[in-house]
Amino acid sequence: MSDEVLQVSGLAVDLAGREVLHDVNLVVTRSEQVGLIGPNGAGKTTLLRSLLGLIPIRAGSITIDGRTPGGARGTIGYVPQRHEFVWDYPVRVRTAVMTGRTHRIGWLRRPGAADRDAVREALERVDLTDLADRPIGELSGGQRQRVLVARALALQPRLLLLDEPFTGLDVPTQEILTRLFRELTSEGTAVLMTTHDLPAAADTSHRLCLLNRTVVADGSPDELRDPAVWLRAFGVARSEQLLHSLGVAR
């Protein structure tokens, strides 16, 4: 089995007739966490949705375990931003997490023992076992985020895609998820995470991919110490706040 879980080559994506991504090249290997960094409008979420096969690509290729996004859908876990999930839908936590396995179970089919075991394990990993029967509408923000993570983990993915997983979370929840993502990579899962928390990304990621419609730079946090690289990625001539947050201010 190849260590390269995700391969993106020459990717170009247009939305509403406007080029959003061009010539994107990216590889994520097993046991690796990659932070996807860039300004608003850089195409980070568009890239994740392309990897999921949710939007068409104009050029290039995407392979996940040697398959197309559509063919690999059953091995990709996706954690969207919290506002994208319908929290007033009247279901309990356990049922919401089970929806993560819908593609594997099939529509209108009942979950089997393996599905129930996967959901139970996912709930344990995010410390939500005691809340499994609580309606999702009664959860706090941090609990809701853990539901979304458990929903992705219920698929037992080879590749985990995270879209701003730490936004608006309290410190204890951030610590729970940070520890969990480290455990997952140590077990062989490949993780690709978009985030605006630059210091945390530099601290927790094996590699950082700076994206602004294309890949501006890609390397370990130690390799990306040049302030000019960050300024170019964020499209600014100078930003003391940006450079100070990264500890690379001159």
N, C-alpha and C positions, 0 to 999 in steps of 0.2 A: 504494500500500500504506500503510495507516494506521500511525502510529508507536505506537499503543496496542496492545501485544501481548496484555496481560492486562487484563481488566475484571471486577471483582467488585462486585456491587451488591446490597445488602440481604440478604447471605447469612446464613442460619440453619441450624445443624446440630445434631441431637440424636443422642446415643449412649446406648443402653440406657435410653431414656426420660428422659435428663437433657440439658438444654440445654448445649451446649459452646461454640457460637458464636452470636451474634445481631447482626443489622444490621451486618455487616462490609462496608465499601466500600473498594476498593483498585484502583489502576491502576498498571501497570508498563509503561513504554514501551521501545522498542528502544534499545539502547546505554545501558541504565540498570541499575545494581545497587542493589537495595533490601534493606536489612537488616531482617528480621522479628524483633523483640525482645519479650520478655515473660517472666514467671516460669514455673516449672514448672506445668503444668496450665492454661496460658493458652489452649491450643487451636492452637498453632503447627503441630504435626505434623498435627493434624486438618485444618487449612486446606490444607496441601500435599496431603493425600490427597483432599480434596474437589476440588482443582484437577485431580488426575489421574483423577477419576471413579471412585475406589475406594470411596467411601462416599456414600450418598444425602444430598441436602440437603432441608431442610424448607421453606425459602423463599428467595427471591432468585434471582440468576442469575450464571453464570460464562460468559464468552466468551473464547476464546483465538484470536486472528486471526479473530474474527467467528464462530467455531464453538463448539459445546459441547465439554466436555472429552473426551467419547468420540470426537467427530469430529476433534479436534485431536491425538489421542494420538500420532500419528506425528511431531509437531513439538515434543513436550515431553521434555526430558531430565531424569531424576530421579536424584539421588544420595542414597540413604537413609543412615541411621546404620549404621556398620560392623557392629554386632551383628545387624542384620537380614538380612545376607547369609550363606549357608551356605558357610563357608570350607573345610570338610572334604570338599566334593564333589570327586571326582577329575577336575578339568579343568585345562587350562593357561590361562595369562593370555589368550592370543589368543582362545581359545574363550569365556572369560568375557566378554570385551569384545564379542564378536560377539553375545552374547545381548541386548545393547542394541538390536539391529536386528530382533529376532524379529517385532515387530508389523509392520514394513515388509516383511520377507521372506515372512512367513506360516509357519504351523506345518507341519512336515514337508517344507519346501522347502529346497533347498540354496542357500547364499549364492552370489551372482554376483560378477562383477568389481567392480562398484560397491560392494558390501558389503565386499569384502576391502580395497579402497582406503580406505573410510571407517574401517575398523578400524586399518589401518596409520597413517593420519594421526592418529587419536585416540591411539594408542600413542606416536607421536612427540611429540605435544603435552604428554604427561605424563611424558616421558622414561623410557618403559618398553620401548622397542624391544628392548633387549638381554635383557629378561626375558620376551619374548613366549611362549617355549616352556616356561617354568618352571611347575610345578604351583602353583595359588593357595594351597594349604595351606602352602607353604614361604616365603611372603612375610612381611615385617615389617609392622607396623601402618601405617607411612607408605606402603609399597608397595601395600598392600591398598586404602588410600583412593584412591590414584592409579588403581587398577584400576576402582574404582567411578566415578570421574570420567570415565575413558576410555570406560567402558561407556555413560555418558550422552551423551558427545560423539560416539560412533559413530553416533548417530541424526541428527547435524548439526541440533540443535534450534534453534528460534526462541526458546524459553523454557527456561531451565535452572533447576530447583528443587533447592536444596541444603539438606539437613537436618543441621545441626551438622557441617559439613565439616571443622572444625579441631580437634574434640575429641580429646584424647590424642595429637596429632601433635607430632613434633619440629620445631624451628624451621626447618631447611632445607626440610622438606616443606611447612610453612605458607607459606614464601616462594615456593616453586614454584607452589603453588596460587593464592596471592594474585596473583602476576604473570600467571598464566594467565587468571584471571577478569577481570582488567583488559584483557587482550588480547581476550577474547571480547566484552566490552561495546564495545570500540573497533571491533569488526567488525560490530556491530549486534545481538548477542544480548542478550536481556533476562534478567536474573538476579535471582532471589528467594531469599534465604538466611536460614535461621534460625540463630541463634548465641547462645551465652552469653558470648562474648568481646566485651564492650561497647566497650572502647577500640578494638579492631581493627575492629569494625563501624562505629564512628564515623569511623575513619580511611580505610576502603576503600569505604564505601557512598555513593552519590549522595544517597540518601534513607534515612531510618529510619522504619519503621512500628511503633509501640508497640502491642502487642496484649495485651489481657487479656479474652478472650471477645468483645470488640468492639474496634474501633480507638480507642485512647485519644488518640493523636496521630500525625501524619504530616507529615514535613517534612525538610529538610536537617539535617545535624548542627548547623550554626550556628543554625538556627531553633529547635532543641530544647534550649536552654540553661537553661530554667527548671527548677529542681530539683523544683518541685511537680508538673510533668508526669511526671517519672520516678517519683516517689514514688506518684503515683496509678496509674500503669501497673503498678507492682509491688505495689500494695495494701498499702503500709506507711506509717506515720506519719512515720518518720524512719529513715534508714540511712546512717550516715557512710561505711561501706565502699562502698555503691553510689554515693553522690555523689562520693566521692574518686576512684573508678575512672573516673568520667566527667569529672573535672576541673570539677565544678560545685558542689562543697561550699561551704557558706557559713559 
